[in-house]
């Protein structure tokens, strides 16, 4: 089970625009390896490694893995490498943010590569705004 530790000031904050044609009803993120910030804020390289020494961590210091003001249910895999947020909705053309925090088995912060996927409900064209 992943340890909860106090996050450092270098959390990665992502702003994401739902520019799909789906109302997103769940998000899944999986740690896939390490990340290297080649040009800070501009360019990253990802080294895929299914055995990477990293798990999702406590991003806000509340003692739990995952936090969301959109999704009511947060599920973390037994190995700590996959997190699924569900029971909520991100409508088409909505902007949302996410904070990602990962650490190693010894409690050190680590930058990771993450694959993401979503489930959702297709919204018919013309039923949503364009911007």
KAURCOR-V882644 format. One record per pair of residues at least 24 apart in sequence whose C-alpha atoms are under 8 Angstrom apart, sorted by the first residue. I is the first residue (numbers start at 1). GAP is how many residues later the second one is. D is the distance in Angstrom with one decimal. If there is no record, write none. Layout:
i=I gap=GAP d=D
i=I gap=GAP d=D
This chain:
i=1 gap=77 d=6.6
i=1 gap=78 d=6.9
i=1 gap=79 d=6.9
i=2 gap=53 d=6.7
i=2 gap=54 d=7.4
i=2 gap=55 d=6.9
i=2 gap=77 d=7.7
i=2 gap=78 d=6.0
i=3 gap=54 d=7.0
i=3 gap=55 d=7.9
i=3 gap=104 d=7.7
i=4 gap=53 d=6.0
i=4 gap=54 d=5.1
i=4 gap=57 d=7.4
i=4 gap=59 d=5.4
i=4 gap=60 d=6.7
i=4 gap=61 d=7.3
i=5 gap=52 d=7.1
i=5 gap=53 d=6.1
i=5 gap=56 d=6.7
i=5 gap=58 d=7.5
i=5 gap=102 d=7.4
i=6 gap=52 d=7.0
i=6 gap=53 d=7.6
i=6 gap=54 d=7.3
i=6 gap=55 d=5.2
i=7 gap=51 d=6.9
i=7 gap=52 d=5.7
i=7 gap=53 d=6.7
i=7 gap=54 d=6.7
i=7 gap=94 d=7.4
i=8 gap=101 d=7.9
i=11 gap=48 d=7.7
i=11 gap=88 d=6.6
i=11 gap=89 d=6.4
i=11 gap=90 d=5.9
i=12 gap=87 d=5.7
i=12 gap=88 d=5.5
i=12 gap=89 d=7.0
i=13 gap=84 d=6.9
i=13 gap=85 d=5.8
i=13 gap=86 d=4.5
i=13 gap=87 d=6.6
i=14 gap=83 d=5.4
i=14 gap=84 d=5.2
i=14 gap=85 d=6.3
i=14 gap=86 d=7.9
i=15 gap=80 d=7.0
i=15 gap=81 d=5.9
i=15 gap=82 d=4.4
i=15 gap=83 d=6.6
i=16 gap=79 d=5.7
i=16 gap=80 d=5.4
i=16 gap=81 d=5.9
i=16 gap=82 d=7.8
i=17 gap=76 d=6.4
i=17 gap=77 d=5.8
i=17 gap=78 d=4.4
i=17 gap=79 d=6.4
i=18 gap=72 d=7.2
i=18 gap=73 d=7.2
i=18 gap=74 d=5.5
i=18 gap=75 d=5.1
i=18 gap=76 d=5.4
i=18 gap=77 d=6.2
i=18 gap=78 d=7.8
i=19 gap=73 d=6.3
i=19 gap=74 d=5.3
i=19 gap=75 d=7.7
i=20 gap=72 d=6.3
i=20 gap=73 d=7.5
i=21 gap=71 d=6.1
i=21 gap=101 d=5.9
i=21 gap=102 d=5.7
i=21 gap=103 d=7.6
i=21 gap=104 d=7.7
i=22 gap=69 d=7.3
i=22 gap=70 d=5.9
i=22 gap=98 d=5.4
i=22 gap=99 d=5.1
i=22 gap=100 d=4.4
i=22 gap=101 d=5.4
i=23 gap=66 d=6.3
i=23 gap=67 d=5.6
i=23 gap=68 d=4.4
i=23 gap=69 d=5.2
i=23 gap=97 d=5.3
i=23 gap=98 d=5.2
i=23 gap=99 d=6.5
i=23 gap=100 d=6.7
i=24 gap=65 d=5.5
i=24 gap=66 d=5.0
i=24 gap=67 d=6.4
i=24 gap=68 d=7.6
i=24 gap=94 d=6.5
i=24 gap=95 d=5.9
i=24 gap=96 d=4.2
i=24 gap=97 d=6.6
i=25 gap=61 d=6.1
i=25 gap=62 d=6.5
i=25 gap=63 d=5.5
i=25 gap=64 d=4.7
i=25 gap=65 d=6.7
i=25 gap=93 d=7.3
i=25 gap=94 d=5.6
i=25 gap=95 d=4.8
i=25 gap=96 d=7.2
i=26 gap=45 d=7.7
i=26 gap=58 d=7.0
i=26 gap=59 d=5.4
i=26 gap=60 d=4.3
i=26 gap=61 d=6.8
i=26 gap=62 d=6.9
i=26 gap=63 d=7.4
i=26 gap=92 d=5.5
i=26 gap=93 d=5.2
i=26 gap=94 d=6.8
i=27 gap=57 d=5.6
i=27 gap=58 d=5.2
i=27 gap=59 d=6.6
i=27 gap=89 d=7.1
i=27 gap=90 d=5.9
i=27 gap=91 d=4.5
i=27 gap=92 d=6.7
i=28 gap=54 d=7.1
i=28 gap=55 d=5.7
i=28 gap=56 d=4.3
i=28 gap=57 d=6.4
i=28 gap=88 d=5.6
i=28 gap=89 d=5.3
i=28 gap=90 d=6.1
i=29 gap=53 d=5.6
i=29 gap=54 d=5.4
i=29 gap=55 d=6.5
i=29 gap=85 d=6.2
i=29 gap=86 d=5.7
i=29 gap=87 d=4.4
i=29 gap=88 d=6.7
i=30 gap=51 d=5.6
i=30 gap=52 d=4.3
i=30 gap=53 d=6.6
i=30 gap=84 d=5.3
i=30 gap=85 d=5.3
i=30 gap=86 d=6.4
i=31 gap=24 d=7.2
i=31 gap=25 d=7.9
i=31 gap=50 d=5.2
i=31 gap=51 d=6.4
i=31 gap=81 d=6.4
i=31 gap=82 d=5.9
i=31 gap=83 d=4.6
i=31 gap=84 d=6.6
i=32 gap=80 d=7.3
i=32 gap=81 d=5.5
i=32 gap=82 d=5.5
i=32 gap=83 d=6.6
i=33 gap=79 d=5.7
i=33 gap=80 d=5.2
i=33 gap=81 d=7.4
i=34 gap=76 d=7.6
i=34 gap=77 d=6.0
i=34 gap=78 d=4.2
i=34 gap=79 d=5.3
i=35 gap=76 d=5.2
i=35 gap=77 d=4.6
i=35 gap=78 d=5.1
i=36 gap=75 d=7.0
i=46 gap=66 d=7.6
i=46 gap=67 d=5.6
i=47 gap=66 d=7.5
i=48 gap=65 d=7.6
i=53 gap=51 d=5.3
i=53 gap=52 d=6.5
i=54 gap=27 d=7.1
i=54 gap=48 d=6.1
i=54 gap=49 d=5.3
i=54 gap=50 d=4.5
i=54 gap=51 d=6.8
i=54 gap=56 d=7.0
i=54 gap=58 d=7.5
i=55 gap=24 d=7.4
i=55 gap=25 d=4.8
i=55 gap=26 d=4.9
i=55 gap=47 d=5.4
i=55 gap=48 d=5.7
i=55 gap=49 d=6.5
i=55 gap=50 d=7.9
i=56 gap=24 d=5.7
i=56 gap=25 d=6.1
i=56 gap=26 d=7.5
i=56 gap=27 d=7.6
i=56 gap=44 d=7.7
i=56 gap=45 d=5.9
i=56 gap=46 d=4.4
i=56 gap=47 d=6.6
i=57 gap=44 d=5.4
i=57 gap=45 d=5.0
i=57 gap=46 d=6.2
i=58 gap=43 d=6.9
i=59 gap=40 d=6.9
i=59 gap=41 d=6.9
i=59 gap=42 d=5.5
i=92 gap=31 d=7.7
i=92 gap=36 d=6.8
i=93 gap=35 d=7.8
i=93 gap=36 d=7.2
i=93 gap=37 d=7.0
i=93 gap=38 d=6.4
